[in-house]
Amino acid sequence: MKYFLLSVFILILCVIIKAKAAEQSVFVGKYKTSDHESLSELYILEDNTFCYVFMGGDLDLMISGTWQKSDKRKNTIILKDKSANKPIHLARGQQFNRLDNKISITVNGYTLDGINTPVFAFSKDNTPPLKFRTLLPKNNNVGRASYAFPLLSPVDAKYFYLGSIENSDKNSIEQLQITQYEIGLNDIVQLGFDNNSNMLPETMYAQLIKGKLQLNGEFTGNKSKLNPRMINEVKEYCIQANEQEENTEWTTLKPSNTFYLDQSVITYKPYFNENDDESSRKENDINTLIKDEKQLLELDYQNAKKDLTTYNELLNTSKNLLQRKNRKNLYIKDINMKLSQLLVNTNQQGKVDSAIEQFNAYALHIYPLIKDSSNRQVQYSISVIASQGAIIYGATGNEAILTTMFDTLLSENFDITTTINPTLAYNLACIYALTKNKPEMIKAITAARKMKKPTEQFMKDGDFAFYREDSDFLAAINKNSTEL
């Protein structure tokens, strides 16, 4: 008996669920209305999400949210805007680990249109400043895509404030509305304004009357069916687009506080004017910052080529860039090519002390950061550094250089027969000749000749003087590269 009652209960429950689903499905569809001046479209999807689009005059809106059947109102659903009550003053940040340890802040210029007296300020603690400077002249007519503030020190800027003149919720008097944000670990910040924020109520009621939907008392047009393509586009370009960050590396910052102040706190000394220099027009995007870092690396390299006493600046820039894990691979090839070429130049100039300094610094500071790279160009640059170490050893007999070369730069799996660097093979042959290691010398000579190192070079090089009449040595240097 109890199983029969359970079955009846389940059957009734299914009927109720189907009935409610049927009631709700009545609302699913597209509702469109338009005239010469405006267009509105409301998409109600079966998964209880919606998208509302309005275009008219200077106003463009696209909001999305969820809907549900009203238990209190007949033939009515409740639409809730998920972006309701979001701040007018917007901010997003990213921890980029800037080399200069500064904070860069820019404002999206496109969002300034129609904003009443936008202002900005920053403070070293949670106490708001007494004055707020305007961003633009009174006519707001500078007209740029981006506005870049001078770089800020993390010591001076723990909080920033973005504001504009708005109606106070309490008394509808125009006051300066300020939104406070904590910078935290972010060293790149982008700001913007949303002058369409909160133009619609958080909750809207839509009632179906004779096939037409009335949204908060205004008809939205006749219902039409949604096709699969339309549903996918609404989800991708409206509902999901509003849910996701434009770039996942950015984090939307949440206001620490919002408050109203009298307009007397405004200082009409704009941060930006029409005659600003190029630095104020700079965009605060990642590509621009990476370009700056590449220019810094190139500048340090050129300075080190002219004056080796500035080498440590190049070393520190290289080390800092390689420690930025999120963009290490953007610089790894260039850094290794520059450091290896500088060491080659230094050896060619006979500046042994500087060569030793560069070789040891690379092994100690750079190699641990790049040793796991599988990039062929990086591996080749490592072999160039090792090869230059062999030259240093040949000139100084410094055993520590030899130890670093073999134990650090050339791993235990190093195979002379597979190297693609003929200079490394040749220089190793020189070392083995000087240390009277004939078997390894012959292997290195064979590898170097295979890569077309000329016979004459071996015969003229004093490092091989001990072996000039050795039959195995002569056989190795006289083999054609095609025979190897």
Secondary structure as GFF3:
##gff-version 3
##sequence-region A 1 484
A	DSSP	alpha_helix	2	25	.	.	.	ID=ss1
A	DSSP	beta_strand	29	34	.	.	.	ID=ss2
A	DSSP	beta_strand	38	44	.	.	.	ID=ss3
A	DSSP	beta_strand	49	56	.	.	.	ID=ss4
A	DSSP	beta_strand	59	69	.	.	.	ID=ss5
A	DSSP	beta_strand	76	81	.	.	.	ID=ss6
A	DSSP	beta_strand	89	94	.	.	.	ID=ss7
A	DSSP	beta_strand	104	108	.	.	.	ID=ss8
A	DSSP	three_ten_helix	109	112	.	.	.	ID=ss9
A	DSSP	beta_strand	119	123	.	.	.	ID=ss10
A	DSSP	beta_strand	132	134	.	.	.	ID=ss11
A	DSSP	beta_strand	146	148	.	.	.	ID=ss12
A	DSSP	beta_strand	159	167	.	.	.	ID=ss13
A	DSSP	beta_strand	174	182	.	.	.	ID=ss14
A	DSSP	beta_strand	188	193	.	.	.	ID=ss15
A	DSSP	beta_strand	203	209	.	.	.	ID=ss16
A	DSSP	beta_strand	212	215	.	.	.	ID=ss17
A	DSSP	beta_strand	218	224	.	.	.	ID=ss18
A	DSSP	alpha_helix	228	234	.	.	.	ID=ss19
A	DSSP	pi_helix	235	239	.	.	.	ID=ss20
A	DSSP	alpha_helix	240	243	.	.	.	ID=ss21
A	DSSP	beta_strand	251	252	.	.	.	ID=ss22
A	DSSP	beta_strand	257	261	.	.	.	ID=ss23
A	DSSP	three_ten_helix	263	265	.	.	.	ID=ss24
A	DSSP	beta_strand	266	267	.	.	.	ID=ss25
A	DSSP	three_ten_helix	278	281	.	.	.	ID=ss26
A	DSSP	alpha_helix	286	306	.	.	.	ID=ss27
A	DSSP	three_ten_helix	308	310	.	.	.	ID=ss28
A	DSSP	alpha_helix	311	322	.	.	.	ID=ss29
A	DSSP	alpha_helix	328	348	.	.	.	ID=ss30
A	DSSP	alpha_helix	352	361	.	.	.	ID=ss31
A	DSSP	pi_helix	362	366	.	.	.	ID=ss32
A	DSSP	alpha_helix	367	370	.	.	.	ID=ss33
A	DSSP	alpha_helix	376	396	.	.	.	ID=ss34
A	DSSP	alpha_helix	399	404	.	.	.	ID=ss35
A	DSSP	pi_helix	405	409	.	.	.	ID=ss36
A	DSSP	three_ten_helix	416	418	.	.	.	ID=ss37
A	DSSP	alpha_helix	422	434	.	.	.	ID=ss38
A	DSSP	alpha_helix	438	450	.	.	.	ID=ss39
A	DSSP	alpha_helix	455	460	.	.	.	ID=ss40
A	DSSP	three_ten_helix	462	467	.	.	.	ID=ss41
A	DSSP	alpha_helix	471	478	.	.	.	ID=ss42
A	DSSP	three_ten_helix	481	483	.	.	.	ID=ss43
###
